[in-house]
Amino acid sequence: MVATADQLDFLTAQAGLRARIEGQMTAMFSQLAGQGLDPREVRDQVAALARTLVSEYGSAAATFAADWYNDMRLTAGVYDRFIATEYVQDFDEQIDATVRRAAGSLFGDVDVAGFVETVAAKASQYAMDGARNTIIQNSYRDQRAGGWQRVPHGKTCDFCIMLVDRGAVYKKSTANFRAHRHCDCSAVPSWDKDAKEASPLAYEASSRMQGLRDRAAKGDRSAQRQLDGYRKRVNTYIDDNKEQFAKVRQDYNLPAEPA
């Protein structure tokens, strides 16, 4: 359950890339937002720029991850014709929604810094999903892989530790990579076909829930009950496993979670 040197190098490089991307986005969005334009123009220009940057940075992150995946196959002694390829999602719709929500900070009690921070953090997360999704999708395509593992890095919250699930492997395509602002966790391939599979709760927590949240926000009581039940299961699991989470942090040499 301890990250290998190769995995740690990969995660460290990803964390550095995420920080650089977020820093560059912050600078560019701040410049746009500081030109005295109408808030609607700021919103639209930042959204357009964010879409472009996420596409460019996401492609670069995906290429980096695909090259690393191929190297790790060789390191693991897996020799055949399989070659990992880049997997980049289209996040334009999500970016536009993020910018629209954050743009409320440009009206009334103006908070330009808050607007920029929100958009840059979320956009850099989407860009880094290019690397995470490349690992995940290739682990599904690769017949020699046994799935993928979530590996924590840096300051890691209890929710992420829960998804690490003590080094368990995700083997079903229903699992996605749940990340939050400034998250530096990542996915790595597993070559162990007999490795312990992730728990049902970890799969549930890794699934896409935006549709359920949207329905709940529109007043769908069934969706709200499902969300409430999910959140209760997650909170109970976290509360019941604090000691185990502390051990995971120790095993991965992570900072302790603040009290």
C-alpha positions as CSV (number, residue, x, y, z in Angstrom):
1,M,0.0,0.0,0.0
2,V,3.1,2.3,-0.2
3,A,3.6,4.2,-3.4
4,T,6.6,2.9,-5.4
5,A,9.5,5.3,-6.3
6,D,8.2,5.4,-9.9
7,Q,4.7,6.2,-8.7
8,L,5.9,8.9,-6.3
9,D,7.9,10.5,-9.1
10,F,4.8,10.5,-11.3
11,L,2.6,12.0,-8.6
12,T,5.2,14.6,-7.7
13,A,5.5,15.6,-11.4
14,Q,1.7,15.8,-11.7
15,A,1.4,17.9,-8.6
16,G,4.0,20.3,-9.9
17,L,2.2,20.5,-13.3
18,R,-1.1,21.1,-11.6
19,A,0.3,23.9,-9.6
20,R,1.9,25.5,-12.6
21,I,-1.2,25.2,-14.7
22,E,-3.3,26.8,-11.9
23,G,-0.8,29.6,-11.4
24,Q,-0.7,30.4,-15.1
25,M,-4.5,30.3,-15.3
26,T,-4.8,32.6,-12.3
27,A,-2.5,35.1,-13.8
28,M,-4.3,35.2,-17.2
29,F,-7.8,35.2,-15.7
30,S,-6.7,38.0,-13.3
31,Q,-5.4,40.1,-16.2
32,L,-8.7,39.7,-18.1
33,A,-10.8,40.5,-15.0
34,G,-8.8,43.5,-14.2
35,Q,-9.4,45.4,-17.4
36,G,-12.5,47.1,-16.2
37,L,-14.8,45.3,-18.6
38,D,-18.5,44.7,-18.1
39,P,-18.9,41.6,-15.8
40,R,-20.7,39.8,-18.6
41,E,-17.7,40.3,-21.0
42,V,-15.4,39.1,-18.3
43,R,-17.5,36.0,-17.7
44,D,-17.6,35.2,-21.4
45,Q,-13.9,35.9,-22.1
46,V,-12.7,33.9,-19.1
47,A,-15.0,31.0,-20.2
48,A,-13.5,31.1,-23.7
49,L,-10.0,31.3,-22.5
50,A,-10.5,28.5,-19.9
51,R,-11.9,26.2,-22.5
52,T,-8.8,26.7,-24.7
53,L,-6.4,26.3,-21.8
54,V,-8.0,23.2,-20.4
55,S,-7.9,21.6,-23.9
56,E,-4.2,22.5,-24.4
57,Y,-3.0,21.6,-20.9
58,G,-5.2,18.5,-20.7
59,S,-3.7,17.2,-23.9
60,A,-0.2,17.8,-22.6
61,A,-1.1,16.0,-19.3
62,A,-2.6,13.1,-21.2
63,T,0.5,12.7,-23.3
64,F,2.7,12.7,-20.2
65,A,0.5,10.1,-18.6
66,A,0.4,7.8,-21.7
67,D,4.2,7.9,-21.9
68,W,4.5,7.0,-18.2
69,Y,2.0,4.2,-18.6
70,N,4.1,2.7,-21.4
71,D,7.2,3.0,-19.3
72,M,5.6,1.3,-16.3
73,R,4.5,-1.7,-18.5
74,L,8.2,-2.2,-19.3
75,T,9.2,-1.8,-15.7
76,A,6.6,-4.4,-14.7
77,G,8.0,-6.8,-17.3
78,V,4.9,-6.6,-19.5
79,Y,6.0,-6.9,-23.1
80,D,3.5,-7.0,-26.0
81,R,2.1,-4.8,-28.7
82,F,-0.2,-2.7,-26.5
83,I,0.6,1.0,-26.5
84,A,-1.2,3.4,-24.2
85,T,-2.9,6.4,-25.9
86,E,-4.0,9.8,-24.7
87,Y,-7.6,10.1,-23.4
88,V,-8.9,13.7,-23.3
89,Q,-12.5,14.6,-22.4
90,D,-14.4,17.6,-23.6
91,F,-15.0,19.7,-20.5
92,D,-16.5,22.8,-22.3
93,E,-19.9,22.3,-20.9
94,Q,-18.6,21.9,-17.3
95,I,-16.3,24.9,-17.7
96,D,-19.1,27.1,-18.9
97,A,-21.2,26.0,-15.9
98,T,-18.4,26.6,-13.5
99,V,-17.7,30.1,-14.9
100,R,-21.5,31.0,-14.8
101,R,-21.7,30.0,-11.1
102,A,-18.5,31.8,-10.1
103,A,-19.5,34.9,-12.1
104,G,-21.9,35.9,-9.3
105,S,-18.8,37.3,-7.6
106,L,-18.5,39.9,-10.4
107,F,-21.9,41.5,-9.5
108,G,-23.1,43.2,-6.4
109,D,-20.4,42.8,-3.7
110,V,-17.6,42.3,-6.2
111,D,-14.9,39.7,-5.4
112,V,-12.7,39.4,-8.5
113,A,-10.1,37.3,-6.6
114,G,-12.7,34.8,-5.5
115,F,-14.0,34.5,-9.1
116,V,-10.5,33.9,-10.5
117,E,-9.5,31.5,-7.8
118,T,-12.7,29.4,-8.2
119,V,-12.4,29.2,-12.0
120,A,-8.6,28.6,-12.1
121,A,-8.8,25.8,-9.5
122,K,-11.6,24.0,-11.2
123,A,-10.2,24.5,-14.7
124,S,-6.8,23.1,-13.6
125,Q,-8.6,20.1,-12.1
126,Y,-10.2,19.5,-15.5
127,A,-6.8,19.8,-17.2
128,M,-5.2,17.3,-14.9
129,D,-8.1,14.9,-15.6
130,G,-6.3,14.4,-18.9
131,A,-3.6,12.5,-17.1
132,R,-5.9,10.6,-14.6
133,N,-8.4,9.6,-17.3
134,T,-5.6,8.4,-19.6
135,I,-4.3,6.0,-16.9
136,I,-7.8,4.8,-16.1
137,Q,-9.0,4.3,-19.7
138,N,-5.8,2.5,-20.7
139,S,-6.1,0.2,-17.6
140,Y,-9.5,-0.8,-19.0
141,R,-8.2,-1.4,-22.5
142,D,-5.0,-3.2,-21.5
143,Q,-5.6,-6.9,-21.1
144,R,-2.5,-7.3,-19.0
145,A,-3.7,-4.7,-16.4
146,G,-5.9,-5.6,-13.5
147,G,-7.5,-2.2,-13.1
148,W,-6.2,1.0,-11.5
149,Q,-5.5,2.3,-8.0
150,R,-6.0,5.7,-6.5
151,V,-2.8,6.9,-4.9
152,P,-2.8,9.9,-2.6
153,H,-0.3,12.7,-2.7
154,G,0.3,15.7,-0.5
155,K,-2.3,17.1,1.8
156,T,-5.2,14.6,1.4
157,C,-8.7,14.9,2.9
158,D,-10.7,12.0,4.4
159,F,-12.9,11.7,1.3
160,C,-9.8,11.0,-0.9
161,I,-8.4,8.6,1.7
162,M,-11.7,6.7,1.6
163,L,-11.4,6.4,-2.2
164,V,-7.9,5.1,-1.9
165,D,-9.6,2.3,0.0
166,R,-6.4,0.9,1.5
167,G,-4.8,0.4,-2.0
168,A,-7.8,-1.5,-3.5
169,V,-8.1,-1.8,-7.3
170,Y,-10.9,-0.3,-9.4
171,K,-11.9,-2.8,-12.1
172,K,-15.3,-1.6,-13.3
173,S,-15.8,1.2,-15.8
174,T,-18.4,2.7,-13.6
175,A,-15.6,4.2,-11.4
176,N,-14.5,7.7,-12.3
177,F,-11.8,9.8,-10.7
178,R,-13.4,12.1,-8.1
179,A,-11.2,15.2,-7.4
180,H,-11.7,18.5,-5.7
181,R,-9.9,21.8,-5.8
182,H,-6.1,21.5,-5.4
183,C,-6.3,17.7,-5.4
184,D,-3.0,16.0,-6.2
185,C,-4.2,12.4,-5.9
186,S,-3.8,10.3,-9.1
187,A,-4.5,7.0,-10.7
188,V,-1.9,4.3,-11.4
189,P,-2.3,1.0,-13.2
190,S,-2.3,-2.3,-11.3
191,W,-0.8,-5.4,-12.9
192,D,-2.1,-7.7,-10.1
193,K,-5.2,-9.5,-11.5
194,D,-5.9,-11.0,-8.0
195,A,-5.6,-7.6,-6.1
196,K,-8.5,-6.7,-3.7
197,E,-11.2,-4.9,-5.5
198,A,-12.6,-1.5,-4.3
199,S,-15.6,-1.7,-2.0
200,P,-19.1,-1.0,-3.1
201,L,-19.1,2.4,-1.2
202,A,-15.8,3.4,-3.0
203,Y,-17.4,2.6,-6.3
204,E,-20.5,4.6,-5.4
205,A,-18.5,7.5,-4.3
206,S,-16.4,7.4,-7.5
207,S,-19.5,7.5,-9.8
208,R,-20.8,10.6,-11.5
209,M,-23.3,12.4,-9.3
210,Q,-23.7,15.7,-11.0
211,G,-27.0,14.6,-12.7
212,L,-28.4,13.6,-9.3
213,R,-27.3,16.9,-7.7
214,D,-28.9,18.8,-10.6
215,R,-32.2,17.0,-10.2
216,A,-32.1,17.6,-6.4
217,A,-31.4,21.3,-6.9
218,K,-34.6,21.4,-9.1
219,G,-36.7,20.0,-6.3
220,D,-36.6,16.3,-7.2
221,R,-37.3,14.7,-3.8
222,S,-36.3,11.2,-4.9
223,A,-32.9,12.6,-6.1
224,Q,-32.5,14.5,-2.8
225,R,-33.3,11.3,-0.8
226,Q,-30.7,9.4,-2.7
227,L,-28.1,12.2,-2.2
228,D,-28.9,12.3,1.6
229,G,-28.5,8.6,1.9
230,Y,-25.2,8.6,0.0
231,R,-23.8,11.4,2.2
232,K,-24.9,9.7,5.3
233,R,-23.1,6.5,4.3
234,V,-20.0,8.4,3.4
235,N,-19.9,10.4,6.7
236,T,-20.6,7.3,8.7
237,Y,-17.8,5.4,7.0
238,I,-15.4,8.2,7.5
239,D,-16.3,8.6,11.2
240,D,-15.9,4.9,11.8
241,N,-12.5,4.6,10.1
242,K,-10.5,7.5,11.4
243,E,-7.8,5.2,12.9
244,Q,-7.5,3.3,9.6
245,F,-7.3,6.6,7.7
246,A,-4.4,7.7,10.0
247,K,-2.6,4.5,9.1
248,V,-3.1,5.1,5.4
249,R,-1.6,8.6,5.8
250,Q,1.3,7.1,7.6
251,D,1.9,4.4,5.0
252,Y,1.9,6.9,2.2
253,N,3.9,9.5,4.2
254,L,1.1,12.1,4.0
255,P,0.5,15.0,6.3
256,A,-1.9,14.4,9.1
257,E,-5.5,15.6,8.6
258,P,-6.1,18.7,10.7
259,A,-8.5,18.1,13.6
